[in-house]
Amino acid sequence: MVSPSCSIITRHVAGAWYAGWHATNGYPISEISWDKYNTMYYSFATTTSDVNSISLEGSDGSMLPAFVSAAHAHGVKAHIAIGGWGGGIYFSSNVATAENRTAFVNTVVDFVEQYDLDGINFDWEYPNKQGIGCNVVNSEDTANFLSLLQELREDCSNLTISAAVSVTPFLDSNGKASTNVTAFAKVLDYIAIMDYDIWGSWSSAVGPNAPLYDSCASSSYQQGSAASAVNAWSNAGMPLDQIVLGVASYGHSYSVKPSDAFVSGTKTLAAYPAFNSSNQPVGDAWDNTGGTDSCGVYQGSGGTFNFWGLVDGGFLNSEGTNAEGIYYRFDSCSQTPYVYNETSEVMISYDNAKSFEAKGTFIADTGLLGYAMWQAGGDYDNILVDAINCAV
């Protein structure tokens, strides 16, 4: 398949996170399609119990200099993402006091200078919310995070500072979504809304991993979407042109019986079918097959399929459309696709060129700043990134 090549609009963020742990295992820096992006976030530097240190352990930190050099050689801004699902355990304690915040700012600035970085992407999952099970949590997390960003901005006026955020604004001291984030807008260049993992193995039914819309679904199925997230952040004071939409190059798998997968008496895939939560299908070669997380707790297979993994797994053909014998449904409400293998009884909610085009159109029509994809290595033949670049 020959993918179309669409130029990047300079004022937009055309970004992707790069998983450092794949630098020498699955997706080397030399394979990055640099011409498709203008921003790339090396992931992840992680917080530690020492406010004077952030770590690259687990993300092949030895490759970061080569990543920065390659990015700059291609005219792409090189950022570092700090945190992630398992890497933000100590954010709360690192920003809890004025002394700690100043020390942490110095740590970040030193890191930026050491690696000649262009920006910092804070991926705190999440202020005043547990996230992974052993996160330090404080009711003043959001206020303390703001104070940190204000101090960092004062020290680094030319550094691009962004935050990867949930589909709802940061929680205030009462555990409620903040109604006013205008102070954050003054110190952040932009936020990247992580509109993915909305539905997964933890959910009550098979639902869209990364819904564009959900207002057309029944209320019980409205778990969040790009549109509702943008509205929530915008209504709280984040300007639309400071919002980047986080998009997903992967999907989640579910074990679904044919009697649940299809509309009764048909071979049409049903919306929100039941699934067997005790039988998690293993994902592609990059999926976690089981092991302890950052908290030391055992976690089974995640059931994650990257877009290339859907091709490798026989769900999609090399053009990115459903393979022969695989059932397909495009959900008009969420604007996302599903595939189903009746023999293996595996259903996957994911994103394809059509859903990426819809998201790109939404970004353009809404006046958002651009997109950021998790992750760069998940695409296949640039099908996804070309679709969104051509639509934005």
Helices and strands as residue ranges (DSSP letters): E 13-19, G 20-22, G 29-31, G 34-36, E 39-47, E 54-55, G 61-63, H 64-73, E 77-83, H 91-94, H 98-115, E 119-123, H 141-155, E 160-165, H 182-187, E 190-194, G 219-221, H 226-235, G 240-242, E 243-248, E 250-255, H 258-261, E 291-292, E 298-299, E 304-306, H 307-312, E 327-331, E 336-341, E 346-349, H 353-366, E 370-374, G 376-378, H 383-391
